[in-house]
């Protein structure tokens, strides 16, 4: 099999890149190791920056997003049993964010790809990337019970943190930076209407809580828990009681309770791999960087990588110039590190310290109080949360 761009990974990054390349007239093939059912139902992020919404519209993949997405004007911070609204449009010159689940983005992109796009192979496990420094790198993959090869001009690794793409980079020319946090998130999906109109980030005495949603009828909520927590140790009533305690305010507000349909524990980690290009192999999304979910940057960073890649390949296709491809890693890493810094700051500001450090706890409250009281501090949070511009 031969193509111009071989894409490893059929998540939102790989699928969106394939769609954008197809609309530019660039042929590509997407290899996805999992089944279609799996990729369309794995629960992931749901908060979209304005740039992510724009990219999906550019790909003509935003019909359902436009009809069903929930546009939010900001977020709410809760601490000291008080609520503080961060008004994004007022602080950023009009930017908003949109709630639309990653599962729905994947469904939309898969349907478009299968209807009129380039080849998308499910259950096609990439085994190795050979000769990435050459003009014709080769991806060896297992498909329909036998090993096959995909010869490309370029290979894009969108295969996540545990994929093979990053490991193909030579150790001598690679650097990685990682930070593990001393707590995790217990996340739930609940068949109940959200109790708030916008996302609520709460710092309670016993830890952090997040109130989010996937639709007007489906709530998504999280609790800070110790690492190695077993979800089975948290019966439904205990989860709802703890959420109610951490989200409590001295006002007329009640947390809606309902049937919990899913529970999971998410570890918290920051990770950045440099560079994001080796020869004709380029990384995008979680293959190159991981952020804790506090700042809602993971999916949005992946999309911003893809937008830069799509522009770079369009320039190559139109003019023959590789200038944007040559600067891809530098452009993306500048934004990645800004998002990593923001996600780290949000995480440290909102989570209780497991060791009970009273000094750190007082600093956290001081940061929160300044954010609530200072327009400058609130504007900094709003600009980063709603999405920094592409640095091209």
N, C-alpha and C positions, 0 to 999 in steps of 0.2 A: 504494500500500500504506500502511496506517495502523496504528500500534501505540502503546502507552503508553511502552515503553522500547525504544529501538533500541540494540543492542549491536554494536559494530564489533570483530570479532576472535573467532575460535572456538577459542582456546587454553583452558587450564584456567581462567583468570580469567573470560572471557566465558561459557564453558559452565557453570561453577559458579554464576555470577550468574543466568543464565537458569533454571537448575534451582531455585534458591532462590526466585526471583520466581514461577515457575510454581506452586510449592507454597503460596505466599501468595495466589494468585489474581490475580496481576498479569501482564497479557499483554506479550509482548516478541517481538522478532525478532532473530536472530543472523545477521550477515553475515560470512562467512569467505572471504578472497580465494583461499586455496589449496584443493587437493583434499582429500577425506577421507583418502585414503591418505597424503598428505604430513603432515597434522597428527597422524595417529595413529602416525607412525613417526619424527618428528624427535626426536633424543636431547636431553634436557634434564635437569633436576635430578631427584634421587630421594630426598632426605632431607626428611621431613615433621615439622614441629613438632607438638606435641600439639594446638594450636589448629587446625591444618590438618586433622588426622585428625577432630577434633570437627566441623568444618564439613562434611566429606564425609559423616559419619554423619548430621548434621542434614539433609542433602540426600537421604538414603537412597541414597547412591552409594558405600557402603563395604563391600559384600558381599565382593567379591574382595580388597579391601584388608585386611579382617579375616582372611580365610582365608590370604592369601599374603604380606602385609606382614611384614617382619622388624623386630620391636621391639628397639631397642638401649637399653642401660642407661647408655651413655656413649660417650666417645671415648678414643683413646689418643694421647698426645703422645710423639714420639721425638726425642731430641737427645742429644748426647754418647754415642751408642751405647747409651742406656738407654731404657726404656719407662716411661711414667707414665700410669696410668688416671685419668680424670676421671669420677667416679661421679655421674651426674645425679640419680637418685632420692635419694641420701643428701644431696646438696648443694642440692636444689631443693624438697624436700618431696614427692618422689614422681614428678616428671615424667620422661618418656622421650621418645624420638624413634622414628620408624618409617621403614624403607627400603621405598619402593614407587615405581617409576619413573613419571615424569610421563607417559610414553607410555601407561602402563596407566590412569592417571587420565583421560586424554583419551579413550581407548577406552571406558571405563566411562560417562563423561558423554555422549559422542556416542550410544552405544547407548540410553541412557535418553531422551535428547532426541528421537531419531528414533522411539522406540517410543510415547511418550505426551506429549512436551513441545511447546513452542511451535516455530514455524518456525526451522529451521537451514538456511541456504542456503550451500552450498559453491560455490567459484569465483564468488563475488559480491564484486567488487572495489569498495570504497568510493572514490569519486572526490573528493567534497567534502562538507563539512558547512555548510549554509547557515542563516543566521538563528539562531545558537545563543543570542542574547540574547532571542529572542521566546518566546512561549508554545508555539509549534509549530515547532521546528527541523526541517530537512529534510536527509536524507542522500541524495545522488545516488550511484548505484552501477551498475556494469556487470554484467549477468547474462544468461546465455543469448544473448549476442551483441547485446544492446541496452541502452541506458541507461534506468534506472528510478529511481523516487524512493520513499523511505520517510519518511513524515511521523510525527513522534513528539512526545510530551510532554517526553521526556528522551532524551539521547544519552549512551551510556557508551563511551568510547574504551579498548578493551582490545586495541588493534592494535599493541602493541609499540613499541620504540624508533624504528623506521623507518616507522611508520604516519602517517596524515594527521591524527589527532586533535589531537596536541599542537601541530602547526603551525597549527591553526585559532585558537589563542589569540592575542590581540593582543600584539604585541611590547612595547608600552608598559606593559602590566600584567603581564608575565611576567618571571620571573627564573630563571636556571639556574646550577647549580653543578656543576663537573666536575673530575675528577682522573684522569689516565691513568698507569698503572703501567708501569715500564720493563722488563716481562717479560710472558710469556704462559704458558699451560698447553698442553702436548701431552697430549691425552686419548686413551685407548684403551679399547675393549671387548675382552674376551678370554673365549673359551670354556674357562674353567677355574674350579674352585671357589675361592672366596676363601681367602686364606692367613691371615685373621684373622676373629675373630667380630664385631669392631666397626671403625668407620672409624679409620684411622691417619693422623695428620698428622705428617710427619717433616721435620726440618730437617737436611739433610746438608751436608757441606762444599761440595759443588758445587751445592747448591740444594735447593728444596722438592720433596717427593713426597707424594702422597695415595693411600692404598689404600682403595678403596671397593668396593661391589658393587651389583648390580641384582637378584640372586637367589642362592639357594644354589649355583647352577651357573654364574653369569655374574659376572665381575669387571670393575670399572671403576677405572682407575688413571690418575694424572696425574703429569706432570713439569714443573717450572719450566723454561722454555726462553726464549731471546732473542725479542724481538718480530720479526715477519717470518720466523719459522721455517717452512720447508717440510716437512710431514710426510714427504715422500718422501726427505728426507735422513736419516731415522731408520729404518733397517731393524729388523726385529723383534728380532734378537739385541742390537742396540745399546740398544733400549728396555729389554729385560729386564735387561741388565747394569747399566744406570744405575739402574733401580728397585731392584735388589738392593743396590747400593752405598748409595743414599740411605736405604733402609729398614733397613739392617743394624744389629744390636744385638749386644752381648756376651752372648748367651744362645742356647739351643737353639731356633732359629727359621729357617725356610726359606721363601723366596718361591716359590709355585707358578707355573710357567710353562705356557702353553698357546697355542693358535692365536689370533692377534689378528685380529678381524673388522672393526674400524673404527678409524680414526685421524682426529683433527681437532685444530686449534689454536684456542684460545679467548683472545682479548685480554682484558686486565684493566682495568676502568674503573669509576669511581664517578660517578654522575650523579643529580641531583635537580632536578626542575622544580617551581617554585612560581608560582601556586597550582595545585591539582588540580581546580579548578572555574572555569568561565567561563560565566556565564548558566546555561543548561540542558545544558551539555556538561561531563561529569565524566570524569576520567582514572583508570585503575586499572592496577596492575601496571607492566610495563616501559615503557608509554607515559609514565609519570611518573617512574620511578626505576630505576636500574641499580646493582647492587652487584657487586663481584668475587665469584666463587663460593666463596672460602675459607670464609666463614661460613655457607654454605648458606641464604641468606636470600631469594634472588630469588623463587622460587615461593611461599614462605611469606608474603612481603610482599604479593604479589598476592592471595593468599587472604584476608589480613587486611583489605585494601582492600575486597574483595568482601563480606566479612562486615559491615563497617560500612555499605556501600551497601544490602545486603539489609535490614538493620535499619531504615535510614532510609526506604526505600520501603515497608516494612511499616507503619511509623508513619504515613507519609503516606496509605497506603491505608486504615488503620484509623481515623485521627483527623483527617486533612486537614492535619496540622501538617508544615511543612517544616523544623522546628528542626534535626533531625539532618542533613538535607541541607545546611542552611546552615553547619553546623560540620564537614562531611565533610572538607574539605581540612585544617583545623587538626588534627582528630583523627588523620588518617592521617599527616600530615607529622611529627607528634611521634614516632610509632613508626618511620617511615622514617628519620629522622635518627639515632635510637638504633641501628637496624640498620646504617646506613651507617657510623657510628662504630665499631661492633663489627667489621664486615667489614674496615674499614681497619686496625684494630689487629691483627686476626688475620693479615692479609696482610703487614703490616710486620714482625710478630714472627717469621714463619716463612720468609720468602723471602730468599735471599742477595742482597746488593746487587751489581748489575752492575759498579759502579765499584770494588768491593773495599774499601769503606770499613771499616777495621778498628775504628774507634770504634763505628759503627753495629752491626757484627757482635757486638761485645761487649755492647752494650745489648740486642740480641735475645736472646742467651743468658741474660742477667740476667733478662729478663722471663720467659723459659721456666722458669728455675730457681725463680723466685718462684712462678709458677703451680703448679709441681709441689710446692712445699714449703709453701705457705700455703693453708689452708682458705678464707680470705677471698677470695684471688685466684682459686682454683679455683671457688668458688661464683659469683663474678661471671661467669666464662667459661660455666659450666654454665647459669646463668639466661638469659643472652643466647642461647646456642646452642639451648637447648631451647625458647625462645620467650617473649618478654615478653608480659604480658597486654595485651588490647586496651584502649586508653586512651579509653574512652567514659564 
